[in-house]
Amino acid sequence: MQISAQVPDHWRVSATPLTSFEQTLANATLKRVEAKELVFAEGDAVSHVYRVETGAIALFKVLVDGRRQIVGFAYPGDLIGLGAEGEHTMNAQAIKPTRLRCLPVSGLYRRVVQDPSLGLKLYQAVARELASTRDLMLTTGQRTAAERVVSFLLACSRRNERKGHDPAVLELPMTRTDIGDFLGLTVETVSRTFTKLRGMGLIDLPHSSEVKLLDTDALKSLANGNDQDL
């Protein structure tokens, strides 16, 4: 009697071909940077585009009076170092130990010419960066300190949702000082606002790097200026 050598369907592994972008990333050099280490500084020549694999990056400028203005944070999956300028227009610093994929700009642009889908990926990354900058301008414009902090938390929640994570549990790798430098607030104001939000039963703070949103609707109302209790 012959025994069939057919492999059961549930044993089969379907190999999904890598996209051009994934192939480019797979061939890129992996670099580790420690907390507080600069990936690049304002004025450095642009040689690479970086994809965050693990950890987090703060993107900031130093103002003429020496103060630091954080303009955004980059998390796993985000690209940094994009732009049309020949030199970096801001600084990129690791918030915590971080691993990056380093894509040489010259080779990346050649791949874009060959594969328009890769160019679309880069365009989408730049578009997200511009949208974040506009959100920052809105957040730090006419809003109160409480509205700024709550808007920041809700933005983190929306990011979690887009990534398929729990939108009510936020892991914040940055310090309260980083958040203040992003929102244009002092560290004391940020800490005081977190404490007040917890006292109102809107959030919980299991530890310094985690925030749980307990009442998203009330937080949205507060972000829109509809609550004068804070």
N, C-alpha and C positions, 0 to 999 in steps of 0.2 A: 504494500500500500504506500502510495506517495504522500508525503507530508508537504503541504503548501508552505512556502517560505514567505507568504505575503505578510507585510508588516501592518498591524492594526492601525486604523486611522489616528487614534489618540496618541500613538507613539511617534507619528510623523512630526517633524519640525519644519515649519514653513519658513524659508529664508526670505525675509523682506529685504529687497535691495536698498542699499544706502542711497540717500539723496546726495547730490553733488556737495551740498553744504556739510552734510554729516561726514562725507569722505574727506573734505578739507579739514574739518575739525579733528578727525581721527589721525590725520598725518601731522597735526600741529604739535609743537613742543609744549610740554606741561611744565609750568613754573609754580613754585610755592613762594608766597610772600608772608612774612610774619605780621602780627598786629602792629599798627603804626608805621609800617614800612610803605614807602611810596612806590607805586607801580610806574608812574610817570609824573613829571612836574610841568607846570605851566611854562611854556617856552621851549620845552624839549622837542626835538624833531620827531615827527610821527614816523615810526618804523613798523609798528605792529598794531593790529586790532586784537583785543583780548576778550575771550568769553569766560565768564565766571563759572567755575565748576562747583566749588564749595566755598563757604565763607561769605563775606560781604565787603563791599568797597564804598567809601564815601568820596564823592566828587565835589570839590570845593574850589573857591577862589579866595585869595587873601586881599582884603580891601586896603585902600591907601592908608587907613589908620591902624592897620595891623590886625584887625578883626577877621575872623574866618566866616565866610558865608558858604555853607553847604548847599549845593544846588540839586543834589540828588543822591540816591543810594542805588547800588547795583547788587543784585542777588544772583544766585545760581540760575544760569540760562541767559543772563543779560550780556550784551556786548558793550564794551567801552572802548574809547579811543577812536570812534568814528568821527568823520567830519571832512570838509573839503580843504581845510587849512593845512599848510605844510608843517605847522607846529601845534602842539597841544595848547588849548586855550584855558585849561584848568588843571588842577592837581587831582590825582587819584591815589587814595591811601587806604590800605587794608584796615578794616575795623577789627577783625579777628584773623587768625591764621586762615589763609585763603589759597586756593589752587586755581590757576588760570591756564587756559589754552591760548597760546601766542601765535597769531596768524600774521605772517609778514605781509605788509601792505602791497608790495610789488606783486607777489604771487597771487594775492587775493584779487586784485584788480584784473589780472590776466584771466582768472577763473570766471570773473563776472562777464567778461566779453564772450567767453565760451558758453556760459550757462546763465541766461537771463533770470532763472528762478533764484539763483544766488544773489543777484542784484536786488531782487524783490525782498529777500530776507534782510539785506542791509538797509534798504529803504524803510522797511517796517521798523527796524531798530531805531533809526534816526527819527522817524515819526513819533515813536513812543517817547523818545528823549525830549522832543519839542513839546509834546503834550504835557509831560511832567513839569517842564519849565513854566508853561502857562498856568498849570495848577498851582505851582509855587507862588507865582505872582498874585493869583487870586487869593490864596490862603493868607499871605502876609500883607495883603493890601489893607482892607478896611475891617478885617475881622478882629475880634477880641482874642485874648490869650486862650481862653477856654475853647472858642470856636476853632482856633488854629490846631490845638492839640487834638480835639475830637475829629477834625477833618483829616488829620494825619492818621489817626487810628482807623478811620473808615476807609481811607485809601489803602492801608495795609490789608484790611479785611477784604476789599475788592480784589486785591492782588492774590490773596490766598484762594479766593473763589475761582479766579481764572486758572490757577495752577492745580485746581482739584483738591485743595486742602481745606480744612475746617475754617470757615470765615470768622468764627467766633473765638478762635484761639490763635493769638498772635505771638510769634517768636521775634523779639526785637534785639538784634545783635548789637545795635548801637547804644551808646550811653545816653543819659539824660542831657549831658552837655552837647552831644551830637545832635539830638533832637532840637535843642534850643538853637543851635547854630543853623539848623535847617529852617526853623520856623521864625527866626528873628526874635527869640525870647531868651531870658536868662535861665540858667539851670535851676535856680530857685523857683522861678515861676512855673517851669515845666513840672518839677517835683510837687509843688503845691497843688497844681491843677490835677495831677494824677491822684493825689490824696483826696481831693474834694470829689472827684468823680467816683472814687471807691466809696467814700462816705455817703454819696447819694444812691449807692446801689446800682450804678450804671456799669461799672467794671470791677473786676477782681484782679489782684496782683499777687499770684502765687509766689513769684520771685521777680527780681529786677528785670530780667530779660523776657518775661512772659506776661501778657495781658489777656484776660478773658473778657469779652464783651458780653454783658449780661442783659442789656436792653438796647438792641440796635435801633429800634424806632425812636426811642427817647434821645439817643445819641445823634441820630440824623436831624431830629428837631432842634437839638442844641446847636449843631453845626450850622443850621440855617438861621440862627439868631432868635429862635422862638422860646428861649428859656432865659430868664433874667436872674435865676437863683445862684448862678455861679460867678 
